[in-house]
């Protein structure tokens, strides 16, 4: 499996936003996350970093 979990950075803390993210799309309103179950979240955020070996997408508020 190649999906990752998405976390929002709050200072040094990582807050889990969505598990099993399969797709991240840049939209006018922010980032659209879609997981392997078809669940979607639109966040006013930007990518802080990716840790692909650890299956992590780190986001920060925009």
PyMOL commands that set and color helices and strands:
alter all, ss='L'
color gray80, all
select strands_A, chain A and resi 4-10+13-27+30-35+40-43+45-51+56-61
alter strands_A, ss='S'
color yellow, strands_A
deselect
rebuild
show_as cartoon
